[in-house]
């Protein structure tokens, strides 16, 4: 009887030890995740809080509103978006709306064009076999992805000369073409994985029913690839929206975008941190909303084929 009692106590002790280790492990994991979330979200918090600070609060590094500093609309007032200035005429607000419109048109236009071209290229790489000299399908895909290796500064002078010759400097259309080339490799990569996850038997069944290649692609395969298309479009939109280098290089007045306007918030006394923070907050707000409402499309699109 004592032996059974001792064995039972040993088993309970081992279970308790494993349970304690499991709890400690989960606490460490959640602690690490919380710390990493804090590191990732702190720049956003700093930007938003700085838009409500005065010059003194910015220079002294105050962080907690109503405790370290009293929130003020100075940053938002400087761009005409504060409650007391929103109904008045404001040149900074007019400029902001113009840059915002440029960012929307160029980002959405380039993302849609890249999605169309990238989907066609990805479907071809997924369903057909190509041979160009020594290159096969995987080599062609790698060629597209290798374009991301080049730093933008390497392409600065060629694009500047080319756009000047084609009269595309300071035009929205010029930025749309350039942004399309920038995000096209990512779209092809995502969409190829998406098409690879769709059984090829569906194409063959469509051919048996009398559909052409275009008919099978448009009526059967493309509707099934909507999650991947949504993820590719959103990622392209984010990359185009945040692009600064080429927007600053190839535009001057008419086609200038929000990132260029944010970076230009300097004056005779230095950087206007409150204005820059307010502009940055207004610029990232649309992307935050897109990420919140379309999160499930992003996750499902990027994880397609991960279980293979």
C-alpha positions in Angstrom: 0.0 0.0 0.0 2.8 2.4 0.9 4.5 1.5 -2.4 1.4 2.5 -4.4 1.1 5.7 -2.4 4.7 6.6 -3.0 4.4 5.8 -6.8 1.2 7.9 -7.0 3.0 10.8 -5.2 5.9 10.5 -7.6 3.6 10.6 -10.6 1.8 13.7 -9.2 5.1 15.4 -8.5 6.3 14.7 -12.1 3.0 16.0 -13.5 3.2 19.1 -11.3 6.8 19.7 -12.5 5.8 19.3 -16.1 2.9 21.6 -15.6 5.1 24.2 -13.9 7.6 24.0 -16.8 4.8 24.4 -19.3 3.4 27.5 -17.5 6.9 29.1 -17.2 7.6 28.4 -20.9 4.3 30.0 -22.0 5.0 33.0 -19.7 8.4 33.4 -21.3 6.9 33.1 -24.8 4.1 35.6 -24.1 6.6 37.9 -22.4 8.9 37.8 -25.4 5.9 38.5 -27.7 4.7 41.4 -25.6 8.2 42.9 -25.6 8.5 42.5 -29.4 5.0 44.0 -29.9 6.1 47.0 -27.7 9.3 47.4 -29.8 7.3 47.3 -33.0 4.4 49.6 -31.9 6.4 52.1 -30.0 7.5 54.2 -33.1 3.8 54.4 -34.1 2.9 55.5 -30.5 5.7 58.1 -30.5 4.6 59.5 -33.9 1.0 59.8 -32.9 1.8 61.3 -29.5 4.3 63.7 -31.0 1.6 65.1 -33.2 -0.1 66.4 -30.1 3.0 67.9 -28.4 4.4 71.4 -28.3 8.0 72.2 -29.1 9.1 72.0 -25.5 7.5 68.6 -24.9 9.2 67.2 -28.1 12.7 68.4 -27.1 12.3 67.1 -23.5 11.1 63.7 -24.7 7.8 63.6 -22.8 5.9 60.4 -23.6 2.8 60.0 -21.5 -0.1 62.4 -22.3 -1.8 64.3 -19.4 1.0 63.0 -17.1 4.2 64.2 -18.8 2.6 66.8 -21.1 -0.7 68.4 -22.0 -1.9 67.3 -25.5 -2.2 70.2 -27.9 -3.4 70.4 -31.6 -0.3 72.3 -32.7 0.9 69.6 -35.1 -2.5 69.1 -36.7 -3.2 72.9 -36.8 0.0 73.4 -38.8 -1.4 71.3 -41.6 -5.0 72.6 -41.3 -6.5 69.4 -39.9 -7.2 70.4 -36.3 -10.9 70.9 -35.1 -10.5 74.6 -35.0 -9.0 74.9 -38.5 -10.6 72.2 -40.5 -13.4 74.6 -41.7 -11.1 77.4 -42.6 -9.1 78.0 -45.8 -5.7 76.4 -45.3 -2.9 76.2 -47.9 -1.1 73.4 -46.0 -4.3 71.4 -46.0 -4.7 72.0 -49.7 -1.2 70.8 -50.3 -1.7 67.7 -48.1 -4.9 66.8 -50.0 -3.1 67.2 -53.3 -0.2 64.9 -52.1 -2.7 62.5 -50.7 -4.5 62.3 -54.0 -1.2 61.7 -55.8 -0.3 58.9 -53.4 -3.7 57.2 -53.8 -3.6 57.4 -57.6 -0.1 56.3 -58.1 -0.2 53.5 -55.4 -3.6 52.1 -56.5 -2.8 52.4 -60.2 0.6 50.7 -59.9 -0.8 48.0 -57.7 -3.6 47.2 -60.0 -1.4 47.2 -63.1 1.2 45.0 -61.3 -1.6 42.6 -60.3 -2.8 42.2 -63.8 0.6 41.7 -65.4 1.9 39.6 -62.4 -1.1 37.3 -62.4 -0.7 36.6 -66.2 3.0 35.9 -65.7 2.5 33.8 -62.6 -0.2 31.7 -64.3 2.1 31.0 -67.2 5.0 30.0 -64.9 2.6 27.8 -62.9 0.9 26.0 -65.8 3.3 25.9 -68.7 7.0 24.9 -69.2 9.3 27.5 -70.7 12.9 27.2 -72.0 15.0 30.3 -72.9 18.5 29.1 -73.5 19.6 27.6 -70.1 16.7 29.2 -68.2 13.7 27.2 -67.1 10.6 28.2 -65.1 12.4 28.4 -61.7 15.3 30.4 -63.3 12.8 32.8 -64.8 11.1 33.3 -61.5 14.5 33.9 -59.8 15.3 36.4 -62.5 12.2 38.4 -61.6 13.0 38.2 -57.9 16.6 39.2 -58.4 15.4 42.6 -59.5 14.8 43.3 -55.9 18.5 42.9 -55.1 19.4 46.1 -56.9 19.5 49.2 -54.6 17.4 52.0 -55.9 20.3 54.4 -56.2 21.8 52.2 -58.9 18.8 52.9 -61.1 18.5 56.6 -60.2 20.6 58.1 -63.1 19.2 55.7 -65.9 15.6 56.5 -64.9 16.3 60.2 -64.6 17.7 60.3 -68.1 15.0 58.0 -69.5 12.1 59.9 -67.9 13.6 63.2 -69.1 13.7 62.0 -72.7 10.2 60.6 -72.5 8.8 63.7 -70.7 7.6 61.6 -67.8 9.3 63.7 -65.1 6.9 65.0 -62.4 4.0 63.0 -63.8 1.7 60.5 -62.0 1.9 58.2 -65.0 5.7 58.0 -64.7 5.4 57.0 -61.1 2.8 54.4 -61.8 5.1 52.7 -64.4 8.1 52.8 -62.1 6.1 51.5 -59.1 4.7 48.7 -61.2 8.2 47.6 -62.1 9.2 47.8 -58.4 6.4 45.6 -57.0 5.9 43.2 -60.0 8.4 40.6 -58.8 6.6 40.3 -55.4 3.2 39.9 -57.2 4.6 37.2 -59.5 6.0 35.3 -56.5 2.8 35.4 -54.5 0.5 34.6 -57.4 2.6 31.7 -58.6 2.4 30.1 -55.2 -1.4 30.8 -55.3 -1.8 29.1 -58.7 0.4 26.2 -57.7 -2.0 25.5 -54.9 -4.9 25.2 -57.3 -5.1 21.6 -58.8 -4.3 21.6 -62.5 -7.1 19.1 -63.0 -9.5 22.1 -62.9 -7.8 23.5 -66.0 -8.0 20.1 -67.7 -11.7 19.8 -66.8 -12.3 23.3 -68.2 -10.6 22.4 -71.5 -12.7 19.2 -71.8 -15.8 21.4 -71.4 -14.7 23.5 -74.3 -13.0 26.5 -72.6 -9.9 28.0 -74.0 -6.8 28.8 -71.9 -8.1 32.3 -71.4 -11.5 31.0 -70.5 -10.2 28.6 -68.0 -7.9 31.3 -66.5 -10.6 34.0 -66.2 -13.7 31.9 -65.3 -12.2 29.0 -63.3 -8.8 29.7 -61.9 -8.8 33.5 -61.2 -11.9 33.4 -58.9 -10.2 30.8 -56.8 -7.1 32.9 -56.5 -8.8 35.9 -54.9 -7.1 35.6 -51.5 -3.6 35.6 -53.1 -4.6 38.5 -55.3 -5.8 40.5 -52.3 -2.6 39.8 -50.4 -0.5 40.8 -53.5 -2.5 43.9 -54.0 -2.3 45.0 -50.4 1.5 44.4 -50.2 2.0 46.3 -53.4 -0.1 49.1 -52.2 1.9 49.4 -48.9 5.2 49.4 -50.8 4.1 52.0 -53.3 2.5 54.2 -50.7 5.7 54.3 -48.6 8.1 54.7 -51.5 10.2 57.9 -51.1 13.4 57.7 -53.1 12.0 57.7 -56.7 9.2 60.0 -55.7 11.7 62.6 -54.5 14.0 62.1 -57.4 11.5 62.1 -60.3 8.9 64.7 -59.0 9.0 68.3 -58.1 5.6 69.9 -57.8 2.7 68.3 -59.6 3.2 64.6 -58.8 4.8 64.8 -55.4 3.5 62.2 -52.9 3.0 62.1 -49.2 6.4 60.6 -48.1 8.1 63.5 -49.9 5.9 66.0 -48.2 6.6 64.4 -44.8 10.3 64.6 -45.3 10.1 68.2 -46.3 8.9 69.5 -42.9 12.0 71.5 -42.1 12.2 75.2 -41.3 14.7 77.8 -40.4 14.7 76.6 -36.8 15.2 72.9 -37.7 12.7 70.0 -38.1 9.1 70.7 -37.3 8.6 67.4 -35.4 5.0 68.1 -34.6 4.1 68.8 -38.2 6.0 65.8 -39.4 4.4 63.6 -36.8 0.9 64.8 -37.8 1.6 64.3 -41.5 3.0 60.8 -40.8 0.0 59.9 -38.7 -2.4 61.0 -41.4 -0.3 59.1 -44.0 -0.2 55.8 -42.2 -3.9 55.9 -41.1 -5.3 54.6 -44.4 -2.8 51.7 -44.4 -3.7 50.8 -40.8 -7.4 50.7 -41.8 -6.6 48.5 -44.8 -4.6 46.1 -42.7 -7.3 45.9 -40.0 -10.2 45.2 -42.4 -8.3 43.0 -44.9 -6.1 41.1 -42.5 -7.7 37.7 -43.2 -7.0 38.1 -46.9 -3.4 39.0 -46.2 -2.9 36.0 -44.0 -4.7 33.5 -46.2 -2.9 34.8 -49.3 0.6 34.7 -47.9 0.2 31.3 -46.2 -1.1 29.6 -49.4 0.9 26.5 -50.1 2.7 26.7 -46.7 1.4 23.3 -45.7 2.7 21.5 -48.8 
